[in-house]
């Protein structure tokens, strides 16, 4: 949808992938999208790499947006921050919540009309005076997720465990699916400014049909071990 006043495209209103309801798991076909990405690992609450990733993404994202408006005549609202999360043992996300073992990729989506040259120019501009420490780690990459299950979580990130446990061990196997890809979160609230109990986060998990014989389905994951394949 385009705002009739300023002509900006707001992808949170136009893309079904940015819609979810609390207490409801829903299957969504997510289109391939392009993202600015920065990787890292460790506890996001204490890792300097996590803070550095956020500080690198936003200056580039806004320079890309301004260039799109100036050079292409196409303006848009910078989409919300997103993150991919995984670990060798997926219990680190559900029961154990061992954040020191987490690996992650922070992301900001860019429209499909943005080319790599425009991103390269934005990175150069962001690094001209006081470059963010992790600017050199930023890349543009396409993410293909396809069929996903998602829901809206309202509250602290630490309260996600029960929701993810239901998604992994109830909804997914009950619908003849298995996990694939990587756990994905969309931060509809700015977690730097919003109180934990009011944060709105889309929890997304790519899935595929589980074609294994029933007797071989030891879990919802792609390899039967509780760990999604990435």
Secondary structure, 3 states (H helix, E strand, C coil): CECCCCCCECHHHHCHHHCCCECCCEEEEECCEEEEEEEEECCCCCCHHHHHHHHHHHHHHHHHHHHHHHHHCCCECCCCCEEEEECCCHHHCCCCCCHHHCEEEEEEEECCCCCHHHHHHHHHHHCCCCCCCCHHHCEEEEECCEEEEEEEEECCHHHHHHHHHHHHHHHHHHCCEEECCCEEEEECCCCCCCCHHHCEEEEEEEEEECCCCHHHCCCCCCCCCCCCCC
